[in-house]
Amino acid sequence: MKTTLGLIVGNRSFFPAHLAESGRAEMLRVLAEEGFDVVALGPEDTLYGSVVTMSDVEKCAALFRQHQSEIDGVLITLPNFGEEKAIANVLRLSGLDVPVLVHAFPDDLAKMSSADRRDSFCGKMSTCNNLSQYGIPYTLTSQHTMAPTSAGFRRDLQRFAATCRIVRGLKSARIGVIGARPAAFNTVRFSEKLLEFAGISVETLDLSEVFGQIARLPDQDARVAAKREEIAGYVNARGVPAEALTKMAKLGVVVDEWMAENRLVGTAVQCWTSMEQYFGVVPCTIMSMLSNRLLPSACETDAGGLLAMYALQLASGRPSALVDWNNNYGEDPDKCVLFHCSNLPKDLFAPGAAMDYQAIIAGTVGKENAYGTVVGRLKATPFTYCRISTDDLRGEITSYVGQGEITDDPLTTFGGVAVAHIAELQTLLAYICEMGLEHHVAINPSQVGGAVAEAFDKYLGWEVYHHDA
């Protein structure tokens, strides 16, 4: 999860240059403390490693081009007013297409002489003006000027890093869809072409190919035995037939190898009812294990839900789940029940999660063909929710995002479940219904809504409803 930033140190010839020297050193120290890798000019390249002249611009742009594959974002820091045109020219000539954070040092009221006054407060406006003229999108810090050592700026850095990871990850994501959309679920239709245009590729695998490859795997295959052991170590499977566990293991082997061969970051799976009718298990445990390994796996071939899971994972570094907005919670308008059958990752569950059979479809396919769910109660925690959809009629990728809290309110039911509290929930639910959006939503045990919204809107150009904004 390490993030690499290109650093541009602003400077202006008739402002105190020693501020560029000390400011650069302070910023590099903070970036190291916060775990960032940095690509930056050194004092051997330009005056204090800052950018002022066109020669400086060319050196910095060349350095960034040399490290283009490594740089996730760019941090502009202004220890004094800065040469705004030079800063914008670095970004233009470098060819980088990454998020940009603009930072300005605060002045000290005890150091307001011509020898020490920064004027970064004013210079930041000029830098932003030039970036706007150049058509370069940028992110602002939470306050206009901030000391790099402040807790607030450190939080801004980490939020910006999350935005950078989302943008880089989604611009080149490769996802897999296994099986056809369940016939009853028009809900999860999506446009592969809109995703491809956004840099997201979709690879497909028919269930017949999955079942065919499984049929060629002997029970004694070492890969199958290893996956059986992995399942046993992952979740309590007491009472689940051995035959069902072997089938799950074979499914896991086939999916793992297909994902590795195709360099996929996640999957969306036709999880009912062909799997149960013609193979004899639900794929939920294997999908749960994938998500827990940061290879998100979504139900019902929901590619948009998968991408939302992946975006939240990129932001937080933690596993995501896909759930239904499922039930009201009594009379509380700001609470609801989240549910899935479930394939939720183990890391989201409170102690006591176990493997079971899929209670809803067991009546249709038989309990003996429905083993493999992972059920239990989710841990109480703050969380972020997100949805990505393709609006084919308008040719747009759309999304919504917000934050809430998984509570420990009492609830007696089946599946993988949680009670969620979200401020102004009724407004959010009305938006989902008015816009005709899906009943699936991705959740993640983190607070990354702002980073996700900015990545989607400012840097990916997607339509975003940010419920907390």
Steps between C-alpha positions, in 0.01 A plus 500: 500500500803731477433812293760687293468876458679731263598810700513850351654761730386847398733801524518854363821684431424818699351318801714355780660194340613355832133421563505264202800321648352457849149435364619224269690332783198520732261362239731211413529413867122493545448293184751244625329487840165441328638213294521658153762445233600825329634600159648850523776723372798536731710805588758367256243539218358847567514766771393309813321249277233759417342595166533858376651524151417323175818298546369388839168412339667280238708318762200431723277392208771266372540348847125442526489343153783268601295381800157521337412138572572550872337837570147474642448871557675837519538723805563869436637673809547877527750605768475852352282657229633265232535537123151392397562477127806281553296262718227465239758449226662211688169317508427573134843397373523191721194346338381372837128439536476451876336679793667821618499640855576871552652594836611837639707569812351738760673826594622556855384831646838534668678471164333750271806692381613493138764245602250241625146577378370217281192637321407138420144593598482717188723284282269201541221692328726582208615141468140375500409767243770377264413134550141588412613679184706195402204269557676310779267378778632533855416432864510756781607449859236528773633844597643758262844497667624217720821403676620169352552365851138568604262212564254654254747501212606144577134398473474689172803311369349162584166594345680619186697175488170310506373708210822429307470125556138496384579692183803288409321175583179569310668644191655164421277250681434157350198321643347159434136404457432130557174375356199681358287754682227321697192519279292669770760770562465769234614716790867422444521572129800712409691634199833337428566767239466789746731321740754428226496866398586585863795257495322210671513169313257212551603138443227235493488131586198279434384272780524205261874563475526517880310174544703336221832592661374382839399163349864445400631563851539179703411519868860408584654788305747687721340832412160373611641366827671834568180691436308263731749582775467870426120478531530308827727770641279781379157428648329251730349239266368260764209300361574575134528182289851407388381469141382861504834620639687317225280663236569842650873428499494406132304814417755704692790345308341573160408859590841576654685375193272682255542826692877465512525413131292804401648741759157577648446719806155361581204293385123519467338156511174340391439360844149358446335275400701320231787453744275320748292304249786370285799504735352461847643780718475876533823687420469736797789367712743515207382854422535598865856369506586694186363825640685443824824467296427842342371339179140623528226266380145622438171310483269456203751617235473853639801665333407846626479370854837331455660825385356683801646230726835543329496880528433484874773239540749715310419793728520314829718193442229289666256242360163615367164325488195524273165508679134568437323804635257248645263600781380786713608487864183546697380860501844665484518695171881520513563128548466201270598134472781402262495137386650241271480121490808537546843520342618783725872495589591357839677817613164683514330246727479503876628177663281200434462506121453152355432313177137406439255432219316767298165508673312695233565273201533172691124455465543499122827312445515297821706564811759243388577720195512833686794468741771765494369826641690690770251633752509715810478854630728777376718681754386841621719757327493825302469417130488644150246390241533540124324412176626520141259462208502554124224719360489363146234743378711804593836335436621576853652317793310605811558444870404589852701486821458580867590400853312350790533263792443127537333470841455226756122548515318172565396298195392137466502369143707284263787560254775757522334801662556841653303793631618827346447856617526769231406863554210606275461142379157570352651764271758248379238230443283744306800590282570132426137441401458825304815425300401137442819364655580149617409348838862386547754722676867447587610560859842530664595537869670838451419868461614582146192660343668832424797340326270277292273787397792717393664218304179424310392856435814709458745250354292232327222728378217283633171628632495484881235550765690555825244452772714660771597809299 
